[in-house]
Each structure stands twice: as C-alpha cells, then as structure tokens.
C-alpha cells in the first residue's frame, strides 16, 4: 500500500513538473523571435550614446582642466547657430569626452542637434535628430510603430519573461547547485551539441535570473503605465510662458535655481512650449534611482521667480517607482560602468532566447535524423511554432519604417 501511495505521489510530482516544463517551453519558444529582437535592441540601446560618439566626430572633445562654459554661454552660442529654429533643450556632456548638446526645432517641425564644446561654448557641428540612440530606443520601445500600438506589444513580453524565470525554478531540480557547474563537452560525441547547449543555457540562465527578473518587472511596470497606472509628474500650478535661450538672463536663472536647490547638480535645461514649466532646470541630487526630471527647479521666465522646486526624495512611493523604472531598466543609475554591465547582461539574456530555441531545434533535428535535408535553421523555425509568423511580420514592418525616420518623412 505504501508503495502505491509513493508511486502516486511521484506521478503527481512528475505531472506538475511536466506542466511547469510546458509553460517554460511555451514562454521560451513561441515568442522567441520577437523577444530576442527586443532584447538585442535594448542591449544595444544601453550604449547607443557611445555608438553616436563613434559615428559623430562633433560629439568628441578632449577633457581639459578649468571651469566649463556657463549655461548662458552655451545657450547664446546655440541660439546664434540655430537660426530661426527654437531651442528646446541644452544638455551637459554625458561624460568628460562628450560635447554638450542642444536640441532645436525648425518652424516646419524638424528637429536637429547642435554640438557645443563644453569649455569654450563654440559650435563643433550639427547632427540629425534621428541617430543611433533614437533608432535603438524606438525599435526597443515600440518597434517603430505608433506608441499606442507598439508599447503594449513590447511590454507584454514581460509576462513570458517572468514566466520563464518562475518556471525555471521548478523545471530544474536543485537549481542552486548549477551556479558553478560549467558547461562541458561529453566524451560521447553523440548529441553532444544539444547537451552542451542545454548546459550553457542553464548556466547562463542561473546567473541571469536576477537580471531577467529585473527587466521583466520593469517591463511589466511600463505595461501598467500604458494601461493608466502612470504616476503624475510634478508641474507648477499655472501654465507659464515659453522661455527663450538667452545668455545673461539664463545665467541669472541658473544662479537662482542653485540658490533654491543647492544640492542640484544641473545636467540639462529645458525650454518647453505649450507645456507647464516655463524654464526647467533639471539634474541629479540626493535621491537615488530617479530620472533628472525628479530633481528640478521651475522658473517663470518673465518675473525670474521660482514657482516650483521638485526634490526626488520628497516624491510619493508611486512616483519613486515610476522614476526608478528607467534607471533600473537601462542601467543608467551608475553611469558608464553600470551601462556596460547592463550591456553584458543583456547580451547574455539575448543569448538565452536564442539557445532556448536551439535546444528544441536540435531535439527536433535528432528526431528527424532520417531526413538529411533537415537543417538547423529550418529546425529552429519549426521550434518557434505558429507565433513565428506574426513576430516576423512585426519585425519586417519595423524595418520598413526605419528609412522614413532617417529621411524625416
């Protein structure tokens, strides 16, 4: 009788494990083509500013000693170079070897960038609005589709990502033992590729668990925001007039902002049009894991009076969660070192999406060994199942939109 009960218990455990396995397999296969693309573009997006730095000579400067040019000097130089275009934003260099940057908008609505030497304020050159950073951001965020369509498609992928994390803990018995179990080649060469790929997938997956969970949770938050759960952004109680990028006046406004918010390390100045805010001085301060907009001083450009001071540490829990999503998702919270780490982790995560399909494809190929014409790419396509076709169509559509972005149409 005891053996019968034991056998029944074992059968239930096996059935439960089989269910977890089916969910894990579905999450990793059906959407793997689209998921791998989103992961790859997001990975590249973490270092897209550096890609633009390599591609755009005007963005490069040699770091030097001495005080940098004032915000007013940068604004005056940018305004003279912009012609009839309106200055929207001036940003400090991302790193000491980067130029400062101004974003301007022409009367016809076309945006462009002006690179400024951060120490002399001289114009170094011009570049297009749509660059590598915009390319990979828009591909990753909404597949070049209108955001109202693309964002829910992309962010919904967080659900199978999180399902993969949870089910992996049930599928692989005593998974914690695998952290230091390196993938090895077997003495028996038969099926060695499949076994090695499986070992590699498990090993990389274990070390990436925290990262997959982080990307999945922040992706799920973006989906929540799209569904109406976004936190309100602090704004002044009245709509202020549009500010102009003027040299001496801007320096006075910056001094005023620093007096009201001494801890603020200014990284950009924003001149909104048709939005509340007037002149917005933004940057970093004491709060951790927030975007620059969470630390801001808003000034009435006419009266030169401060109308709102936003401090990241004073935001509500809802707002802090919202502000933390981007720094955590893209690794920008620690500067270049964390963005490099996020790039490496993202590359590993992209590899997991590929090796998951490859493992199943190798199994299909083994089962179809009698058919010599079964190639690995064909097997991988079969492994992805029926969802491979709509995923492929979405990617084709995204790539078809890219040329219009570069031409400005």
C-alpha positions in Angstrom: 0.0 0.0 0.0 2.8 2.4 0.9 4.5 1.7 -2.5 1.2 2.5 -4.3 0.9 5.8 -2.4 4.6 6.6 -3.1 4.1 5.8 -6.8 1.0 8.1 -6.9 2.9 10.9 -5.2 5.8 10.6 -7.6 3.4 10.6 -10.6 1.8 13.8 -9.3 5.1 15.5 -8.9 6.1 14.4 -12.4 2.9 15.8 -13.8 3.4 19.1 -12.0 7.0 19.3 -13.3 5.7 18.5 -16.8 3.2 21.4 -16.5 6.0 23.8 -15.5 8.1 22.5 -18.3 5.4 23.1 -20.9 4.8 26.6 -19.6 8.6 27.3 -19.7 8.9 25.8 -23.2 6.0 27.9 -24.5 7.3 31.1 -23.0 10.7 30.5 -24.4 9.7 29.3 -27.9 6.5 30.8 -29.2 7.7 34.4 -28.8 11.4 33.9 -29.0 12.0 35.6 -32.3 10.3 38.9 -31.2 11.7 38.6 -27.7 15.3 38.1 -29.0 14.9 41.2 -31.2 13.6 43.3 -28.3 16.3 42.1 -26.0 19.0 42.7 -28.6 17.9 46.3 -29.4 17.5 47.1 -25.7 21.0 45.8 -25.1 22.5 48.0 -27.8 20.4 50.9 -26.6 22.3 50.9 -23.3 25.4 52.0 -25.1 23.8 53.9 -28.0 25.2 57.2 -26.9 28.7 55.8 -27.2 27.8 54.5 -30.7 26.8 58.0 -31.7 30.0 59.3 -30.2 31.9 57.0 -32.5 29.9 57.9 -35.6 29.7 61.7 -35.0 33.1 63.5 -34.7 31.4 66.7 -33.5 30.4 64.9 -30.3 34.0 64.2 -29.3 36.1 66.5 -27.1 39.4 66.2 -25.2 38.8 66.5 -21.5 40.6 69.5 -20.0 41.1 71.4 -16.8 39.3 74.5 -15.8 35.8 75.7 -15.3 33.3 74.7 -18.1 31.4 77.3 -20.1 28.3 78.7 -18.3 24.9 77.6 -19.3 24.3 81.1 -20.6 27.3 80.9 -22.9 26.2 77.6 -24.2 22.7 79.0 -24.8 24.0 82.1 -26.6 26.2 80.0 -28.9 23.4 77.6 -29.7 20.9 80.3 -30.4 23.2 82.0 -32.8 23.8 78.7 -34.6 20.1 77.7 -34.6 18.9 80.5 -36.9 15.1 80.5 -36.9 14.9 77.2 -35.0 13.6 77.2 -31.4 15.9 75.9 -28.7 14.2 73.1 -26.8 16.8 71.8 -24.6 20.5 72.1 -23.6 22.2 69.1 -22.1 25.6 68.8 -20.3 28.1 66.3 -21.6 27.2 62.7 -20.7 30.9 62.1 -19.9 34.0 64.3 -20.0 34.9 63.2 -23.5 31.4 64.2 -24.9 30.4 67.6 -26.2 27.4 69.4 -24.7 24.3 69.2 -26.9 21.4 71.4 -27.9 18.2 70.2 -29.4 16.5 72.7 -31.7 13.3 72.6 -33.7 12.7 74.4 -37.0 9.4 76.1 -37.9 8.5 73.1 -40.1 8.8 70.8 -37.0 12.1 69.2 -37.9 14.5 68.7 -35.0 18.3 68.7 -35.2 21.2 68.7 -32.8 24.0 71.2 -32.2 27.2 70.0 -30.6 29.0 72.6 -28.4 32.4 72.5 -26.8 31.7 72.3 -23.1 34.7 74.5 -22.1 34.6 77.2 -24.9 30.9 77.0 -25.9 32.0 77.0 -29.6 29.8 75.1 -32.1 31.5 71.9 -33.1 28.9 70.7 -35.6 25.4 69.7 -36.3 23.8 66.3 -36.5 20.3 64.9 -37.2 17.7 64.3 -34.6 17.3 60.7 -35.6 20.5 59.0 -34.6 21.7 55.6 -33.2 20.2 56.4 -29.8 16.8 57.2 -31.3 16.9 54.2 -33.6 17.5 51.6 -30.9 15.3 53.4 -28.4 12.3 53.4 -30.8 12.9 49.9 -32.0 13.2 48.6 -28.5 10.3 50.7 -27.0 7.6 50.3 -29.6 9.1 48.6 -32.8 8.9 51.9 -34.7 5.1 51.6 -34.6 2.8 54.3 -33.2 3.5 54.1 -29.4 -0.2 53.4 -28.6 0.2 50.1 -30.6 3.9 49.3 -30.2 4.3 49.9 -26.4 1.7 47.3 -25.3 3.1 44.7 -27.8 6.6 45.2 -26.4 5.8 45.5 -22.8 3.5 42.5 -22.8 6.6 40.4 -23.5 7.5 40.9 -19.8 4.8 38.3 -19.0 6.5 35.4 -20.8 9.9 36.6 -19.4 8.7 36.4 -15.9 7.0 33.1 -16.6 10.4 31.8 -17.8 12.0 32.8 -14.5 9.4 31.3 -12.3 9.0 28.0 -14.2 12.8 27.6 -14.5 13.0 27.2 -10.7 10.5 24.3 -10.8 11.8 22.7 -14.0 15.4 22.3 -13.0 15.7 20.2 -9.8 18.1 21.6 -7.2 18.9 24.5 -9.5 21.1 26.2 -6.9 23.7 23.6 -7.4 24.3 24.7 -11.0 25.9 28.1 -10.4 29.4 26.6 -10.6 28.7 23.7 -12.9 30.4 24.8 -16.1 29.1 23.5 -19.5 31.3 20.6 -20.5 31.8 18.6 -23.6 30.9 14.9 -23.2 33.1 12.0 -24.1 30.2 10.6 -26.0 30.1 12.9 -29.0 26.6 11.8 -30.0 24.1 14.5 -29.2 27.0 16.5 -27.7 25.8 19.8 -29.3 22.4 19.5 -27.7 23.8 18.6 -24.3 26.4 21.4 -24.4 23.8 23.9 -25.5 21.5 22.8 -22.7 24.2 23.1 -20.1 25.2 26.6 -21.4 21.5 27.7 -21.4 21.1 26.5 -17.7 24.4 28.0 -16.6 23.8 31.4 -18.2 20.2 31.4 -17.1 21.0 30.8 -13.4 23.5 33.7 -13.4 21.0 35.9 -15.2 18.0 35.1 -13.0 18.2 38.5 -11.2 18.6 40.4 -14.4 15.7 38.6 -16.2 13.5 39.3 -13.2 14.6 43.0 -13.1 13.9 43.5 -16.8 10.6 41.6 -16.6 9.4 43.6 -13.6 10.3 47.0 -15.1 8.7 45.9 -18.4 5.6 44.9 -16.6 5.6 48.4 -14.9 5.8 50.0 -18.4 2.8 48.0 -19.4 1.0 49.2 -16.2 1.8 52.8 -17.1 0.5 52.3 -20.6 -2.7 51.0 -19.1 -3.2 54.1 -17.0 -1.1 53.5 -13.9 1.5 56.2 -14.5 2.5 58.5 -11.7 1.7 62.2 -12.1 4.7 64.4 -13.0 5.0 67.4 -10.7 4.1 70.6 -12.5 3.6 74.2 -11.4 0.0 75.3 -10.7 -0.1 77.6 -13.7 1.0 77.4 -17.3 4.0 79.7 -17.7 5.1 81.5 -20.8 7.7 79.9 -23.1 11.2 80.8 -22.1 14.0 81.8 -24.5 17.6 80.6 -24.5 19.3 83.8 -23.6 22.8 84.1 -22.3 23.0 86.5 -19.3 19.3 86.0 -18.4 19.8 82.2 -18.4 22.9 82.5 -16.1 20.8 84.5 -13.7 18.0 81.9 -13.8 20.6 79.1 -13.1 22.0 81.0 -10.2 18.5 81.5 -8.8 17.8 77.7 -9.2 21.0 76.8 -7.4 20.2 79.1 -4.5 16.8 77.4 -4.1 18.2 73.9 -4.6 21.9 73.9 -3.6 22.3 70.1 -3.9 21.2 70.1 -7.5 23.9 69.1 -10.0 22.5 70.5 -13.2 22.5 68.2 -16.2 20.1 69.9 -18.6 17.8 73.0 -19.1 14.5 72.6 -20.8 12.5 75.3 -22.6 9.0 73.7 -23.0 6.5 75.1 -25.5 2.8 74.7 -24.8 3.5 72.9 -21.5 3.7 74.0 -17.9 7.1 74.7 -16.6 8.4 77.9 -18.1 12.2 77.3 -17.7 13.0 74.0 -16.1 16.5 73.4 -14.6 17.0 69.6 -14.0 19.7 67.4 -12.8 20.9 65.0 -10.0 20.7 65.4 -6.3 20.4 63.3 -3.2 17.6 60.9 -4.3 18.8 57.6 -5.8 17.3 55.8 -8.8 15.4 58.7 -10.3 15.4 60.5 -13.6 16.7 64.0 -13.9 13.2 65.4 -14.1 12.6 64.3 -10.5 15.1 67.0 -9.3 14.1 70.2 -10.9 13.6 73.9 -10.4 10.8 75.6 -12.5 11.2 79.3 -13.1 8.8 81.9 -14.5 10.9 83.4 -17.4 9.2 86.8 -17.1 9.4 87.5 -13.4 12.5 85.4 -12.9 10.8 83.8 -9.8 10.9 80.2 -8.8 7.4 78.7 -9.0 8.2 75.1 -8.2 11.0 73.0 -6.7 10.8 69.3 -7.2 13.0 67.1 -5.0 13.3 63.4 -5.7 13.4 62.4 -2.1 10.1 64.1 -1.5 8.1 62.2 -4.2 5.4 59.7 -3.3 6.1 56.0 -3.4 4.1 55.8 -6.7 6.3 58.5 -8.2 9.5 57.0 -6.9 8.6 53.6 -8.5 7.9 55.4 -11.8 11.1 57.3 -11.7 13.2 54.2 -10.8 12.0 52.2 -13.8 14.2 53.8 -16.5 17.5 53.8 -14.4 16.9 50.1 -13.5 15.8 49.0 -16.9 18.7 50.6 -18.8 21.4 50.6 -16.1 21.9 54.3 -16.3 21.9 54.8 -12.5 25.6 54.2 -12.1 26.9 55.9 -15.3 29.1 54.1 -17.9 30.2 51.2 -15.6 26.6 50.1 -14.9 25.6 50.6 -18.5 28.5 48.3 -19.6 27.3 45.7 -17.1 23.8 46.0 -18.4 25.1 45.6 -21.9 26.8 42.4 -21.0 23.8 41.0 -19.1 21.6 42.0 -21.9 23.8 40.1 -24.4 23.6 37.0 -22.1 19.8 37.4 -22.0 19.6 37.6 -25.7 21.7 34.5 -25.9 19.2 32.7 -23.6 16.4 33.5 -26.1 18.5 32.0 -28.9 19.8 28.9 -27.1 16.3 28.1 -25.8 15.2 27.7 -29.4 18.4 26.0 -30.5 18.0 23.3 -27.8 14.5 22.5 -29.1 15.6 22.7 -32.7 18.4 20.2 -32.0 15.9 17.8 -30.5 13.6 18.1 -33.5 16.6 17.6 -35.8 17.6 14.5 -33.9 14.0 13.1 -34.1 14.1 13.8 -37.9 17.6 12.4 -38.3 16.4 10.2 -41.1 15.6 13.3 -43.2 19.0 14.5 -44.3 17.5 17.7 -45.6 16.6 19.0 -42.1 18.9 21.9 -41.5 19.4 23.7 -38.2 17.7 27.0 -39.3 14.7 25.1 -40.6 14.5 23.2 -37.3 14.8 26.5 -35.3 11.9 27.9 -37.3 9.8 24.9 -36.6 10.7 25.1 -32.9 9.3 28.6 -32.6 5.8 27.4 -33.6 2.9 29.4 -35.1 3.8 32.6 -33.4 7.0 32.9 -35.5 5.0 34.3 -38.5 3.3 37.3 -36.7 6.6 38.0 -35.0 8.4 38.1 -38.3 5.8 40.4 -39.8 6.1 42.8 -37.0 9.9 42.9 -37.5 9.5 43.4 -41.2 7.1 46.3 -40.5 9.6 47.9 -38.1 12.4 47.8 -40.5 10.2 49.2 -43.3 9.6 52.3 -41.2 13.3 53.0 -40.4 14.1 54.7 -43.8 11.2 57.2 -43.2 12.8 58.2 -39.9 16.1 59.0 -41.5 14.6 61.0 -44.3 12.3 62.9 -41.9 9.1 61.9 -43.7 
